[in-house]
Structure formats: structure tokens, C-alpha cells
């Protein structure tokens, strides 16, 4: 197969680049080794749109963080995903640490962050009554925000696909070699010839980069654990609460989510295994104790799930974005750790424009800039819900009781552009299974709906990647034996 651009990686950065490239007259293919977009770092993070005060002035992180943060609200309107500008606070617990807080403020001003203010401990407690009594001051960032990372990534991907980008899932890159006029990419699903390559492979971006460049890079997976709490305590804080940054980043935060939960995390542990996303009791205990420093009596008894994600920490401690010096036509979006989610829209614009300029590609006249998400009956008024159910009665049958997700929403998530092909795919698109019981009640019926829509036996329905089938064998055989 011949194409103009191949993007490697279907996370938020890869999908942002794909969406921006889809505005140009270029044939673009995105390769993802998993069964869906948003299956790596993008599915397990803090969901924070950082204001941009933390990154070193002049760094690549600082540049793209501030630009991406400014773009996110308008993007949420165009692509119909949840976003809320709730503001953030960085807490200082000791007067001796005030110089560090002032340094953060100065960094933010140099980076172009608007709405920054240093407030007293009493002012912080007035805004957030549950923060620690030990807080002596705080940096208030009014442009800080929260977002749904699943819906953001999926919205970018759907819009890119609607504009002509081809997505190839379950396709892992095995080797890349330079050829006349471009690159030959060998995958476990065949070979692709392309003029340009974009490396957005997350924790594997060093492996992809090092296939073509003599100037090697090295990425360390940095594992972070999280605890997600029930919606009953979702208003325990309204701002995103940070601690003064340390050696391993911004520390453990406590934040509301756009869906009404309370989230605490992440920890930071460097690991060797790029697939290690298990949690441990010791790590979760560490998370709990650190969160309690910022917020009094965090209601961890209301925890409904814990999980971990991997951040791609490059040895240079900055994003690597742009054309590789010794591999013309090969573009990196590597070392994308925090604030990667915030920076993704701006990274997408920058790299797409660079590639289009190099290729001499023109903007399309028929580019579709908007996308509409799945209607959620739980968020509708009675009249809106009644009208929708009249049009499609399946929206009147609730499958996930915890989140109020209807059969119509689940079927929509499978039928639509780049529709779900797994339980996790449905969950990330609709939130079915994300509630208090963590899919304890809705799993069987959701599996049946997936099987019906895809025309497969229920025994072939997977949790996510190939080999993760939830049922082994024919259930009727067990019934017969009993």
C-alpha cells in the first residue's frame, strides 16, 4: 500500500495530528497496535488541562501547553466532548517554600498564562473548605480545566476518519527503513510505503525513533496510580488541587472530574516494563497518604476503582516535536508526558502544518470541522428524552443503572464512525460500566448488544485487545452438563 503520511500511535496526540492532517489534501493512515484509539497513556491520566505555569520557560512543553490549553474550550464545542474550566490551585504548606511558589507564578507569567494569582491560606480555604489547615498560601490558576480524555481522543479520531483518514487497528510496527522518496514500514499486517512518518507511539516512541535515526532517544515508562471515588463525593473539591512540584512532577492531585467523580493521583514510579499497569497495595497507600497532605479527610472509603497509567518520560525531560535531524520526512511527537493531554491540540496543528508545507499540500474545501457525540439520556430534560425515545425506543431501556446509560447509547457507540469493538470501547464512549458497581450488573447485556451489532458469537466479545475474551467455550455446554 502507498500513502502520503503514516501516523504511528492512536493516543490523543496521534489522533490530534490525524484530525489536523485530515484538513489537507493528503492520504493519511494511522496505525495502532491495540484494537481501538485511546488504549495507552491517553486512557489513564489525570484528565487535567494544565494552565501552563509549571513548565520551564522556553521549553517545548511550555510552548505547547499554553497554546493547547487556549485551544481546548473551542475544540470541545466543535467536537462535542465534556470540558470544564474549574481552575486549579497549587498549595504551599510552609512559609520557607514561598520562593518556590513565587517561582511558579513567575514561570506562568513568562509562559503567557493569564489569570494567575497568589492567595493566602485563608483565601484558599474560603474557596476550598476541605484543603489542609496547614496551607499558608496557594497559586490560583483560573484557566486550569478538566476534560474527558476518552471523549477527547475518540472525538478527534472520529472527525479525522470522517475527513478521510484511514485507521488500522491491531497493527503493530515491526520495522521502518528509508527508501527513495520516503519510508517502508513493515507491520504484522503487511507493508506500507509512505512519504512521511509521524511517530506518536507513546512509551514506544523511542523504539520507533531509533529504527530510523542514529541520534538515539530513551523513554522511561513512569507509572502513576489513581483512585476514583463515587459521584456522592464528587463535589468534595471544586478546583484541581496540586502540591508544589517535586523531582517526579506535580505530585499527587485531588480533583473533580467532568463526569462528577472525585479523582486522586498519580504516584510516580519509574519502571522498565512498557506494559506494566498493575497497581499494588503499597503504591495505593502511598497515594492515599500524599493526597491527605493537601485535602483533609479525602473520602477514600467511597473509592469505586483504582488504576494506573504510564507516562513517557524522555531522558531530556522535554517533548521532542518536529522533523528528525538525520531522517528527512520522519517527524517525532515523542516524550509526551504531562502536560501532553493539554498540549495535544497545539501539537496536532504544528506537525500537520509542517508536513503539509513540506508536501506542498493544500487545504480541502470540504473539510468537516465539527462532530456530534453520542446523546446521553441521563443528561437530558424529560421532554428531550421523550422525543429521543419516540424516535428510537432503545434509548428508553437503561442498561447501566449506575450511570444511566441506555441501550440506544451502547448501540450508537458501536454503529458510529470508528465504532466500539470491545467492552472497553463501549465503556470509554458511553461510560457504561464506569459507575459504582464497575460493570457488575450491565456486563452480560452489553456483551449481548456488542455480539448482535457485530454479528459475532458472545464468546468472541473481548474486554479490549485480542485474547481478552470474557467467555471461554460455549455456555450452553455448561448448562447441558448441569
Residue pairs with C-beta under 8 A, 6 or more apart in sequence:
1 29
1 190
1 191
1 192
1 193
2 192
2 193
2 194
3 27
3 28
3 29
3 166
3 192
3 193
3 194
3 195
4 26
4 27
4 28
4 194
4 195
4 196
4 359
4 361
5 21
5 26
5 27
5 28
5 29
5 194
5 195
5 196
5 197
5 198
5 355
5 359
6 28
6 29
6 30
6 31
6 183
6 185
6 192
6 194
6 196
6 197
6 198
7 14
7 17
7 18
7 21
7 28
7 29
7 30
7 31
7 198
7 200
8 14
8 30
8 31
8 173
8 185
8 197
8 198
8 199
8 200
8 201
8 208
9 30
9 31
9 32
9 40
9 199
9 200
9 201
9 202
9 204
9 205
9 333
10 30
10 31
10 32
10 34
10 36
10 37
10 38
10 39
10 153
10 157
10 167
10 169
11 37
11 38
11 39
11 40
11 41
11 42
11 153
11 200
11 202
11 336
12 38
12 42
12 149
12 152
12 153
12 156
12 340
12 341
12 344
13 42
13 200
13 333
13 336
13 340
13 343
13 344
13 347
13 348
14 30
14 32
14 37
14 198
14 200
14 201
14 333
15 30
15 37
15 38
15 153
15 154
15 156
15 157
15 160
16 156
16 344
16 345
16 347
16 348
17 198
17 200
17 333
17 347
17 348
17 351
17 352
18 28
18 30
18 156
18 157
18 160
18 165
18 348
19 156
19 157
19 159
19 160
19 163
19 165
19 348
20 348
20 349
20 351
20 352
20 353
21 28
21 160
21 165
21 352
21 355
21 356
22 28
22 159
22 160
22 163
22 164
22 165
22 364
22 367
23 163
23 352
23 363
23 364
23 367
24 352
24 356
24 359
24 361
24 362
24 363
24 364
25 361
25 362
25 363
25 364
26 355
26 356
26 359
26 361
27 164
28 160
28 164
28 165
28 166
29 165
29 166
29 167
29 168
29 192
29 194
30 157
30 160
30 165
30 166
30 167
30 168
31 168
31 171
31 172
31 173
31 185
31 187
31 192
32 39
32 167
32 168
32 169
32 170
32 171
33 170
33 171
33 172
33 173
34 40
34 169
34 170
34 464
34 465
35 169
35 170
35 421
35 422
35 425
35 462
35 464
35 465
35 466
36 169
36 418
36 420
36 421
36 422
36 424
36 425
36 428
36 464
37 153
37 154
37 157
37 167
37 418
38 149
38 150
38 153
38 154
38 157
38 428
39 424
39 464
39 465
40 202
40 203
40 310
41 202
41 203
41 309
41 310
41 311
41 312
41 336
41 340
42 149
42 150
42 153
42 202
42 341
43 149
43 150
43 153
43 309
43 428
44 226
44 277
44 307
44 308
44 309
44 310
45 149
45 224
45 266
45 309
45 311
45 338
45 341
46 226
46 253
46 255
46 263
46 265
46 266
46 338
46 341
47 146
47 147
47 148
47 149
47 255
47 257
47 258
47 263
47 341
48 88
48 144
48 145
48 146
48 147
48 240
48 253
48 255
48 338
48 339
48 341
48 342
49 68
49 69
49 72
49 83
49 144
49 145
49 146
49 147
49 341
49 342
50 65
50 69
50 88
50 144
50 338
50 339
50 342
51 69
51 88
51 108
51 113
51 115
51 116
51 141
51 142
51 143
51 144
52 62
52 65
52 66
52 69
52 108
52 111
52 112
52 113
52 143
52 339
52 342
53 90
53 104
53 105
53 107
53 108
53 111
53 113
53 116
53 139
53 141
54 104
54 107
54 245
54 250
54 339
55 61
55 62
55 65
55 107
55 111
55 339
56 62
56 107
56 318
57 107
57 110
57 111
59 318
59 319
60 318
60 319
60 320
60 321
61 318
61 319
61 339
61 343
62 107
62 111
63 346
64 319
64 321
64 343
64 346
64 347
64 350
65 111
65 339
65 342
65 343
66 111
66 112
66 113
67 343
67 345
67 346
68 339
68 342
68 343
68 344
68 345
68 346
68 347
69 143
69 145
69 339
69 342
71 345
71 346
71 349
72 83
72 145
72 147
72 342
72 345
73 83
73 85
73 145
75 152
75 345
76 82
76 83
76 147
76 152
78 369
78 370
78 371
79 152
79 155
79 156
79 159
79 370
79 371
79 373
80 155
80 370
80 371
80 372
80 373
81 147
81 148
81 151
81 152
81 154
81 155
81 373
82 147
82 148
82 151
82 258
82 259
83 145
83 146
83 147
83 148
83 258
84 145
84 146
84 147
84 258
85 142
85 143
85 144
85 145
86 144
86 145
86 146
86 238
86 239
86 240
86 255
86 256
87 140
87 141
87 142
87 143
87 144
87 145
87 238
87 239
87 240
88 140
88 141
88 144
88 239
88 240
88 241
88 242
89 124
89 127
89 128
89 131
89 138
89 139
89 140
89 141
89 239
89 240
89 241
89 242
90 101
90 104
90 138
90 139
90 141
90 242
90 243
90 244
90 245
91 124
91 131
91 132
91 135
91 138
91 241
91 242
91 243
91 244
91 294
92 98
92 100
92 101
92 135
92 136
92 137
92 138
92 139
92 244
93 132
93 134
93 135
93 136
93 243
93 293
94 136
95 136
97 244
98 136
98 137
100 244
101 118
101 137
101 138
101 139
101 244
102 118
104 139
104 244
104 245
105 116
105 118
105 139
108 116
108 139
108 141
109 116
113 141
113 143
114 142
114 143
115 141
115 142
115 143
116 139
116 140
116 141
116 142
117 139
117 140
117 142
118 137
118 138
118 139
118 140
119 127
119 137
119 138
119 139
119 140
120 136
120 137
121 135
121 136
121 137
121 138
123 138
124 131
124 135
124 137
124 138
124 140
125 131
125 133
125 135
127 140
127 238
127 239
128 237
128 238
128 239
128 241
130 236
130 237
130 295
130 296
130 297
131 138
131 237
131 241
131 294
131 295
131 296
132 293
132 294
132 295
132 296
133 296
140 239
144 239
144 240
146 240
146 255
146 256
146 257
146 258
147 258
147 341
148 257
148 258
148 259
149 341
150 428
150 429
151 373
151 428
151 429
152 341
152 344
154 418
154 428
154 429
155 371
155 373
156 344
156 348
157 167
157 418
158 371
158 416
158 417
158 418
159 368
159 369
159 370
159 371
160 167
161 167
161 417
161 418
162 368
162 371
162 417
163 364
163 367
163 368
167 418
168 187
168 189
169 421
170 189
170 465
170 466
171 187
171 188
171 189
172 187
172 188
173 185
173 186
173 187
173 201
173 208
174 186
174 187
174 188
175 185
175 186
175 211
176 183
176 184
176 185
176 186
176 197
176 208
176 211
176 212
177 183
177 184
177 186
177 211
177 212
178 212
178 327
179 193
181 195
182 193
182 194
182 195
182 196
182 329
183 193
183 194
183 195
183 196
183 197
183 212
183 329
183 330
184 191
184 192
184 193
185 191
185 192
185 193
185 194
185 197
195 329
195 359
196 329
196 330
196 331
196 355
196 358
196 359
197 212
197 329
197 330
197 331
198 331
198 333
198 351
198 355
199 205
199 208
199 209
199 330
199 331
199 332
199 333
199 334
200 333
200 336
201 207
201 208
201 334
202 310
202 312
202 336
203 219
203 221
203 274
203 310
203 311
203 312
204 219
204 274
205 217
205 219
205 312
205 320
205 332
205 333
205 334
205 335
205 336
206 216
206 217
206 218
206 219
206 314
206 334
209 216
209 217
209 320
209 324
209 332
209 334
210 216
210 217
212 324
212 327
212 330
213 324
213 325
213 326
213 327
213 330
214 326
215 324
215 325
215 326
217 314
217 315
217 316
217 320
217 334
217 335
218 314
218 315
219 312
219 313
219 314
219 315
219 334
219 335
220 270
220 271
220 313
220 314
220 315
221 270
221 271
221 272
221 273
221 274
221 276
221 310
221 311
221 312
221 313
222 248
222 249
222 268
222 269
222 270
222 271
222 310
222 311
222 312
222 313
222 337
223 267
223 268
223 269
223 270
223 271
223 276
223 277
223 308
223 309
223 310
223 311
224 265
224 266
224 267
224 268
224 269
224 308
224 309
224 310
224 311
225 265
225 266
225 267
225 279
225 280
225 283
225 284
225 286
225 287
225 306
225 307
225 308
226 263
226 264
226 265
226 266
226 287
226 306
226 307
226 308
226 309
227 263
227 264
227 265
227 284
227 287
227 288
227 291
227 300
227 303
227 305
227 306
228 257
228 261
228 262
228 263
228 303
228 304
228 305
228 306
228 307
229 236
229 261
229 262
229 263
229 264
229 299
229 300
229 302
229 303
229 304
230 261
230 262
230 302
230 303
230 304
230 436
231 259
231 260
231 261
231 436
232 302
233 262
233 299
233 302
234 256
234 257
234 260
234 261
234 262
235 256
236 254
236 256
236 262
236 295
236 298
236 299
237 254
237 255
237 256
237 262
237 295
238 256
239 255
240 253
240 254
240 255
240 256
241 253
241 254
241 255
241 294
241 295
242 250
242 251
242 253
242 294
243 250
243 251
243 252
243 253
243 290
243 293
243 294
244 251
245 251
248 268
249 268
249 337
249 338
250 338
251 290
252 264
252 265
252 266
252 267
252 287
252 290
252 291
252 293
252 294
253 263
253 264
253 265
253 294
254 262
254 263
254 264
254 291
254 294
254 295
254 298
255 262
255 263
255 264
256 262
256 263
257 263
259 431
259 434
261 304
262 298
262 299
262 302
264 287
264 288
264 291
264 298
264 300
265 287
265 291
266 287
266 308
266 309
267 283
267 286
267 287
267 290
269 283
270 313
271 310
274 310
276 310
277 307
277 308
277 309
277 310
278 308
279 306
279 307
279 308
283 308
284 306
288 298
288 300
291 298
291 300
292 298
304 435
304 436
304 438
305 438
311 337
311 338
311 340
312 334
312 335
312 336
312 337
312 340
313 335
313 337
314 320
314 334
314 335
314 337
316 335
318 335
319 333
319 334
319 335
319 336
319 340
319 343
319 347
320 332
320 333
320 334
320 335
321 332
321 333
321 334
321 347
321 350
321 351
322 331
322 332
322 351
322 354
323 329
323 330
323 331
323 332
323 354
323 358
324 330
324 331
324 332
329 358
331 351
331 354
331 355
333 347
333 351
336 343
336 347
355 361
374 409
374 412
374 413
374 416
374 429
374 430
375 388
375 395
375 408
375 409
375 412
376 404
376 405
376 409
376 430
377 385
377 388
377 389
377 395
377 398
377 404
377 405
377 406
377 408
377 409
378 403
378 404
378 405
380 388
385 395
388 395
388 408
389 395
389 396
392 408
394 406
394 407
394 408
394 411
395 406
395 407
395 408
395 409
396 406
396 408
397 406
397 407
397 408
398 404
398 405
398 406
398 407
399 405
399 406
399 407
399 410
399 432
399 442
399 445
399 446
399 449
400 430
400 431
400 432
400 433
400 435
400 439
400 441
400 442
400 446
401 435
401 437
401 441
401 442
402 434
402 435
402 436
402 437
402 441
402 442
403 430
403 431
403 432
403 433
403 434
403 435
405 430
405 431
405 432
405 442
407 445
407 449
409 430
409 432
410 426
410 430
410 432
410 446
410 449
410 450
411 449
411 453
412 430
413 419
413 420
413 425
413 426
413 429
413 430
414 420
414 421
414 426
414 449
414 450
414 453
414 454
415 453
419 425
420 426
420 428
420 429
420 450
421 450
421 454
421 462
422 450
422 461
422 462
422 463
422 464
422 465
422 468
423 433
423 439
423 443
423 446
423 447
423 450
423 461
423 462
423 463
423 464
423 470
424 463
424 464
425 464
426 432
426 433
426 446
426 450
427 433
427 434
427 439
432 439
432 442
432 446
433 439
433 442
433 443
433 446
439 446
443 470
447 458
447 461
447 470
447 471
448 458
450 456
450 461
451 457
451 458
451 460
451 461
458 471
458 475
459 469
459 471
459 472
459 473
459 474
459 475
460 469
461 469
461 470
461 471
462 468
462 469
462 470
463 469
463 470
